[in-house]
Structure formats: C-alpha cells, structure tokens
Amino acid sequence: MSSIRTVLPALWLVSLIWRFSGPGTLQAQEPSPYEIFDVLILAEYEHPGVEVRVEGVVKPGQYPRYLELDVSPDTRIALLTKPGPQGKPVSEQIEAREEDGRTYLPVDVSEARFLLRYYFNPFDRESVKRTFTYVLNTNEVLPEFHIIIQKPVAAQNFKHSLAEVEEQVGEFDLTYYQQHIHGLQPGAGFSVAVEYDNPTQALTLTELQARMERKQAEGGAGQRAAGDGRPLSLMTVFLAVALLAICIFIAFRLWGGEKAAALGMAPWKARSAIQPGEDSAESPKERKFCNGCGVPRRPGARFCSSCGKEF
C-alpha cells in the first residue's frame, strides 16, 4: 500500500505536466538547424505582384537539408541563390509542387547560406485596392527570425497585421515594418495580411527612377558626380548603396556582431548581401535573369530594372 501511495503522486505529476505543456510545447524545445531565417516582403516593387525573399543561414554541420516552403498557388517564378564554385554565387530556378491541396517549393539546401526569392500576383489590375495574405509555413523548426514588409512608394492607406512593429526608413526613403518572431514549429504557420490602395498603379522601382530623373533635371545638390560634372546614373547610385550596406555588414562581423548585424540589416542585406552570378550556359541575348541581381529580365530590355546592370 505504501508503494502505491508513492507511485500515484508521481504518475499524477507526469500527467499534469503533459496536460499543461502539451506536445507543441515539448516540440518547441527542439533546436532549429538555422541561425538566420529572415523574410522580406516586397509588394509592387519592380513587378505588378508580390516578391518574397527568404534569407537563411544553416548552423555548421546541419546541412545539406531539405526545406519545404509553402507558397501561394499562383507562384510562377522561384530562384535559389547560393555560393557556387570558388565562392561565386549562382542561381537556379525551382518549380513549385502541388500535393494534398498545398503548394510548396522543394528546396535542397546544400550550402550554409542561401537566398530564396519567389513571385506571385494576387492583385486585380482593374482595381486600386490591393490585398493579400502571406503565410510562412515550413517543414523545419525555425529560430528567432524577422518578418519585414516594405511599403510600396505609391501605397495609400497602408495597413498590415504585424504586431509590436519596428519601423525603419532605408535608402531612397523606403519604409520597412519589421516584427520579431520567437521561433516557429513545422506546420504551425504564421500569417501576415496587407492592405492598401494604389490609385496610380505605379511600381516602387519606376517611381524611384522618376524621382531621380526629376532631381537630375532640377539640377539639385548632389546630382552631379565629382570631377567631370556628369549626372549620376541610376546604376551608380544603386552600386554605391549596395557597397555601403556590404561595408557596414562586414564591419559588424569584424566586431563580433554577426547575428546582430544580420538581423538589424535584414531589409537592406536581403537585397545586397547575396548576388546571383553569371550563368555560363546562356548567352547575354538568351539570358532570362539579370546576372547582377537575379531578377527576371524584361523582354527587349538592355539594362536591369532593379540594379541597372547591362545585359
């Protein structure tokens, strides 16, 4: 009888812990194989739809990995950029798959660092109203990470569902909204709703180019390059901004703040830290993507609409 009295409280304690903690809480103790997994959402930046950029860093010894990332059913283009031979970044296109009512990207993560970009278009071009919902859902345990939304330049009445938001203003007065997420379990899903009006139908990159042209025409201060007096080109400005972001990021690393730098510079690092390399299998006339930044090439264009690099 005394042994039963001793065992029963122990069993009751175990059942109580299981009841109030639950399988989800126990799973939360599982460490993530990723050091960084940040997401940047760009609506109507250089394309009529939405671009999502996922930048990840895998912990040493935890790769290769197989990542399934849920995406919108109308996802059309997905590019994976990672270090190639001799450290030169290369890009490869990934085809979305449909299975059991879900659409996902099958991503083979064979290197420590990678940048995944994909595009979908949920907008009705006949309407000024823009609404979409982004859902982050994977088969992997994610660490602490950031969800970042860039506000389109032409957006009016901009609203989002992020909580405890940190607002940042980047290059060219672009506004970013960032939320810190304390990890995510496989299949749990994290949703972000965005709503705004775009009465002019303008893309952010197009508006930025128009701004720079107006400033050059007005002859404002800082519009002429030192020495020869010629106006600064859009490509020159983009290269200067990218170089500045890389220099700051490297400085943070040298001072031992790699994690802090990676999170703090996320909106700008996602655009500049990993750049696609050239694809030797295609000639310049046949190349479908920019070898400077990896964005899709517009038909007949001589220069990239994102970074200004000549095709």
N, C-alpha and C positions, 0 to 999 in steps of 0.2 A: 504493500500500500504506500509506503514512504517513497519507493522508487517511482510509482505512478504520479504521486504529488510533485516529484521533482521534474519529471519529463513533461507533464501537461503545461506548466507555465512556459517552458522553453518552446514547445510547439505553438502555443498561443502567440508568443513574441515573434516567431518566424512568420506566422500567417499574418500578423498585424503589419510587419514590415513589408511583406509582399503586397498586401492590400493597399496600403497608402503610398507605396513607392511605385508599384506597377512596372510592367516590362519596359515601358518607354523611358522611365527614369533610370532603370538599370542599364539600358542601352546607351543612355546619354553619357555614361562613364567611359564608354569605348572611345579611345583617342582617334582623332582624324588623321588620315595619312597625308593631309595637306597642311602646309604652313600658311599659304595665302590662297584665297578663293574669292576674288572681288568681282562684282558685276556692275557694268556701266551700261545704262540705257539711253540711247540717242534717238529721239523721235524727230523725223523730218530734218535730219542733219544734212545729208547730201543725196538722199533718196526719198521718195514720197512716203515710204513706210517707216518701220522701226528697225534700228540696228541694236543688237545686244552684243556686248564684248565681255567675255569671261576670261580673266587672267588668273592663272593658277601656278603655284609653286608646290611641288611634292617634296615631302621630307626625304632626307637621304636614306637610301635602302628600301623605299616604299614604292618604287616604280621598277618596271612598267606596270601600268594599271589600266583597267577597262572602265571607262566612265560612260554612263548613260544619262544624258541630259534631256529632260522633257522640253519640247518646243511647241510653238503654235502649228496647227495642221497646215497652214499656208506658208510655212517656211520654205524658201526657194533656194537660197544660197547660204552655204556654211563653209567657212575656211578655218583651218587649223594651222597656226604658225608656231614653229618650234626650232630650236637650234639644229642646224644641219652639219654637213662635213666641215671640219676646220672652224666650227663655231658660227658659220654663216647661216642666218635664219632662212628657212624655206617654208612655203605654204602648200597645203594640199586641200582639195575640196572634199567635203564629206556629204554623203547623201542621207537625208532623213529617212527613218524607217517607221512603219506603222504596225503596231502589234497590240492586240487586246484593247482596241479603242484608244490607244495613246500613240502620240508621235514623238519620237526621240532621235537624238543624234548619237550614234555609236562612236565613241572617241577612244582611240588607243593612245594612251599617254605613255610614250616611250622615253621622254626626257623629263628632267626636273622642272623645267619652266615651259609653259605653253600659253598661247593666246588663241582663244576660240571666238570667232565672230560669225553671227548669222543674221539674216534679214527676213522680215515678214511685213506684210502690208494689211492692216485691219481697217484702213480708212476708206470712206466714201468720198471720192474727189468732187462729187457734186454738192457736198455739204461742207460748211465751215466748221462744224462740230467734229472734234477729234476725241475719241475714247478708245482705250484698250486696257487690257489686264495682262500683266506679265506674271507668270508663275515659275518660281525656281523649285525644281524637284529633280533629285538625282538618286542614284543607287549607292552613293557613297556618304560616309559621315563627314560633314563639313565643319571646319573650325570656326572661330570667330571671324566674321567677314563683314564687308560693306556692300550695301545696295546703293548705287549712285544714279540719279536721274539728271540729265542735262535738260534745262528748259529751252525749248526752241525760241529763237530770236523773235519770230513773228507771233508767238503764242500770246493770247489774251485770255483772261480769266483762268489762269493755270491752276490746277488742283491736283493733288496726289494723296495717296493713303499712307505714306511713310509716317512713322512716329518718332518723336524725340530727334527731330531732324537737325543736322548741322548744315547751314547754308554757306556756300563758298562761291566766290567770284573769281573765275580764271581768266585766261588770255582772252582778249577781244571782248571783255565784259560779259562773258558767258557765265550763266548762273547754274550752279550744281546743288542738288539736295541729296544729302547722304545720311543713311541710317546704319548704325552699328548693330549687327545681329550676333547673338551669343550662341552660334553653332546651329546646325540643322541635321536632323536624323534622316536616313533614307526613307523616301516616300512621304515624309511629313508635309513638304510643300510650303512655300512662302509666297504670298500673292501681293502684287503692287498694282493699284488702279490709278490710271492717269486720265485726266480730262482737261481739255482746253479748246479754245476757238482759234482758227487760223483763217481769217477773212481774206487775206491776200494770197493764200496758197503758196507762200514763199518758203523755200528751204533755208535752213540756217547758213549753209556754206554760200549760197547765192547771195544772201543778204550781207554776209561779211565781205564778200568780194565787192558788192555795190558800195558799201561803206568806205572801203579802201580807195576805190576809184573816185568817189566824191571828195575824199580828203586830198588825194593827189591833184584833182582838178582845182580845188580851192587853194592849193599851194600852202597848206598849213605847215606848222613847225614839225620837223622830223620826217617830212615826206621826201626829202632828197638825201641821197647817200653822200657820206662824207668823201670829199676828194674830187669826184668827177661831176657832181651836181645832177646825176640822173636819178629819176624817181625810183624808189624801192619797189621791186616786183613782189607779187603775192608769194611766189616761191621763196624769195629771200626771207620774207617775214616768217613764213612757216618754218623754214630751216633754222632761223635764229631762235624761235620759241622752242622748237624741239631740242636744240643744242643746250639751251638754258635749263630745260627740265631734266635732261640727262646729267648735266653737270651737278645740279642740286642733288639728284638722286645718288650719284657717285659720292658726293661729299657726305651725305648721310651714312652711306655704307662705311666709308673710311672712319667715321667717328663712332662706329659700332651700333648704329641705329637702323639696321636694315629693316627690321619689322616695322618700326615707326615710320620710316621713310616710305615703305611700300604701301602702308595704309594711308598716310597723310597725303601722298602724292597720287593717290589712285586715279582721280579723274584725268590728270594730265599724263601720268605714266602709262595708262592704258592706251593712249594714242601714240606714245613715242618710244617706250622702252623696248618693245619688240617689234621690229620692222621686217616684213617679208623680203626674201632675197629673190634673185632672178631665177626664172625657170628656163634652163638651157634647152628644153625640148621645144620651145616655141620661139618663133621669130618675133621681132617687135611689131610687125603688122598683124600677126596672128594672136598675140598675147591678149588674153581676156581680162587680166587683172594687172593693176599697177605694181611694178616690182619695187616701188619705193615705199608704199604703204599698204598694198594688198587689196584696195577697194576695187570693185568691178569697173571696167573701162566702158565709158560711154561710146556708142558707135560713132566713128569718124573723128573722135577727139584726139588732138595731138598732145595735149597736156592733161595730167591727172587733175580732176576737180577737187581732190582732197589736199594733196601736198604740192601740186604744181609741177611734178616731175615730168619731163618729156618722155613719151612712149618710144 
